[in-house]
């Protein structure tokens, strides 16, 4: 099933999304990966504010290539989400509800998703040139010294994603594979 | 003896870094298209279609196929009758990487220390692998290696009694553990034999071999075919969403080893298996 959704990712919208659904996402998202998450969580531990309002926010785990002249952004596919597992529950606890990445998540992350109505979206890993086409605006907002890992605010239109884990903890990685194997055995 | 100025290597490495990151090798494209034609699971078909569109965009617009433009793995097959002049060979290669990653708008993904981190800012140093061969030419291969897949690689020092079954089980176990993380459909490079370090090198070299080639030894050629088929029965599928296409290729490279051992290394790569060569 295909859905077109517009951010912010409110609790109501998050709860309406189910694992396995293809969604085309439009709205503002923020980029962050390993080093950016580490810094944001250190800020939160010190009681300092984040560089953006995390309420109902969606974070894209990506470190893009530099933009060529005339491009909004370089190639921008997802990185492996598991490396952000140590930080994701903290980010959800302050309101960041959506995560875009690829690969498996730890049970603690899924538990936090159930608690805070989080959604984990998958973008196609290795399709950085294609995904860059959906990114219409890109603004560097913090941690410029981190280069590709700096925090960026993006505006995306119809970004093709798949709901991998929904707010009830249903997981496409488990269910998709099981359904395929059932059909073929 | 032939003299080669190291500045030639700088130019070639610069060019290969850019081209390898923008244009997927023909054998890899063909393998992906072949798998798309055989894929019978709807969500998997959709993913493979997008993967094909992606490398077509990269080709046409000369942009990186994937944002992880990798560590620059540079393989040199150096003819023993070559004499390098004009400077330090390692510096010349790193200068090529530096220029290629700058001019090609490629991502700088290297940190200067594995524990204390800190981006080097120019994607150097390259990982350089040299081999001395007969002749007076130098073959340069650049294989940018992404780490989503590198992180899912594994090595094991088997007892010889583990036999062929031990290796087969280890390949399946490694792919199973990797699951959706290395951006399947993946390419699997297997190195068997040699020493601890040589087995890992063989696995990396296996990833550089065209996917439409076979191991020249029929025993290992059959094993390549058998293991690829077994991996594609796991149902992990493209991106791990389920489906037939979990791997698009599996290459095995071997070396003699010690009477007491049977090292086996598995280097995982994604569908963006990049490499480009030039002979100087």
Interface residues (C-beta under 8 A of the other chain):
Chain A: X20 X22 X35 X62 X63 X64 X65 X66 X67 X68 X71 X74 X75 X76 X77 X79 X80 X82 X102 X103 X104 X122 X124 X125 X126 X127 X128 X129 X130 X132 X133 X146 X147 X148 X149 X160 X162 X172 X173 X175 X176 X177 X178 X179 X180 X181 X183 X184
Chain B: X41 X43 X44 X46 X47 X50 X51 X53 X54 X55 X57 X58 X61 X63 X64 X65 X66 X67 X68 X69 X105 X106 X107 X108 X109 X117 X119 X121 X148 X151 X179 X180 X181 X183 X234 X235 X236 X237 X239 X240 X241 X242 X243 X244 X270 X271 X272
